[in-house]
């Protein structure tokens, strides 16, 4: 997907100057179309606060969606993050992911 590839280019500095905010924006566009790798990369951006405000809840939510869409590494990343989250944060992340999925990615942030 072109949007994902542009995000990777901004993220890695391949062909474009590194810009975390632009990378996250391009990942978000592809993620909202169900692209699992973009959902995974957006989750990483939220976990690390790269180009977006750091958020364990949004990272977990996007990893939930990446898992639903078949991303192979998202389960491990999500599991590692879950040990750093409260039960309230986990519940909120699950609610956000479910709302996002049910709305066909229109209500995700």
Secondary structure, DSSP 8 states (H G I E B T S, - for coil): -HHHHHHHHHHHTSSS---HHHHHHHHHHHHTTT-HHHHHHHHHHHHHTSSS---HHHHHHHHHHHHHTT-SSHHHHHHHHHTTS-HHHHHHHHHHHHHHHHTTTSS--
